[in-house]
Amino acid sequence: MAVHEVRVDRSKTLVEEPATGHNRWHPDIAPIVRCEPGDEVVLETRDAFDGQMGPQATLDTVAAPNLDVVHPLTGPVYVEGAEPGDLLEVEIVEVVPDSYGYTVQVPGFGFLRDMFPDPYMVRWAIADGWATSEDLPGVRVPGAPFMGTIGLSPGREGLRRITAREQAALERGGFVLPPSPASAVPSDPSIAAEALRTIPPREQAGNVDIKQLAAGTRLFHPGGHAGRCSQPATHTSPKAIARRVARRSR
């Protein structure tokens, strides 16, 4: 079993360090690391807003963030031998949080946007298995880090199907972020102009964002594109995730 690593410089945004990842879904995004089934991959990640919600962020920042940079994903990872129609098994071995995290309510964004129209932010200090905040004195939250976004590249047919479905939802007045080349990584126009945004979960997973995606979890992905494997990002600021990848046929 081999171990592969991808490290990032979190003093830089993904746009400033594009060789470490991507913030769109598209079958033509080139992998940055290749592994065999059974290997471990250690991936450092950026936070969901790519540094906009750091300790110095204000409510003005929360009120008008740049949504074009959400989510900065580390990867892609290519699993040798994986083919469309395979079932890809990913084991999350460890999730190590950073020392800082945040909770935000962005106006007009998220499932509770009608109930909470104003910007809101809580800054968390994470240490010794707990999160505390001066914004919520007297509150201490036990640590249980998990992955926010992890998924597969869509195949060509999947890309066409999803794009048509989401465009129809947008035309009905739904909350949809359509393809946009603004702040896209990669910035190649042939990819950025049609690549999917990372906000919703889809057939190939993605922004699953559930607490069960913690260490010890085995995630099963239906494969739609040869070789392209899970590409993590998180909604706090974890340092690294190690994962073991296996390929299983349907």
C-alpha positions, 0 to 999 in steps of 0.5 A: 500500500502506497501513501500519497500526499497533496499539501496546500498553502492556506495563506493563498487562495485556490485561484492563487494556487490552482495546481492543488485543486479545483472549484468546479465539477467537470470530466476534463479536469486533470487529476493531480495525483494517481493511486492504486486501489487500497492506497492511502491519500492524505489531502490538505484542504481549504475552507468552504469560502476559500479564506473569506471567513477568516478571523478578521472577517466582518458581517460586511464580509458575510453579507456579500461573499464571493460565491464563485470560489465555493468550494475549493476542492483538493484533487482530483485523485485518479484511481487506476483501473476504475471504470464507469459503472464500478462502485468506488469505496472510499474509507475516511481514515482520519479528519484533523481539524485546524485551530479555527472554524466558523459558522455563518448565515449568508443572506439569501443563501442556504435552506434557512434563508427565508427565516434568517435574512441577516448576516450572522457569524460565529468564530470558533477556536478549536483545541483539545477536542472542543470548539469555543467562541467569544461570540457565544460565551459559555458554550462549548461544542465537542469536536466531531470533524467530518467532510463537507464535500466529497465526490466524483467527476461526472461523465459527459452524459451526466454533465449534460443531464445535470446541466439541463435539469438545473437550468430548468430549475433556474427557469422555474425560479429555483435557487441555482448557481449556473455555470460561470467562468468567474473565479473558476479553477481550472480557468480553461475556458473550455472547462469553466464555461460549462463546469458544474458548481459545487453547491448542491449534492448530485448523483456523484455525491459532492456537497453531501455535508452530513456528520456521518462523513467522519473517520471510520466511514466507508462511502460508496460512490457509483462511478460515472467517469473513468478513474476520477475519485473523491475530491474533498473539501470541508466547511471548517478548516481541517488540516488533512484527511487520509483516506483508503480507496478501493474499487468494487464492481457493481 
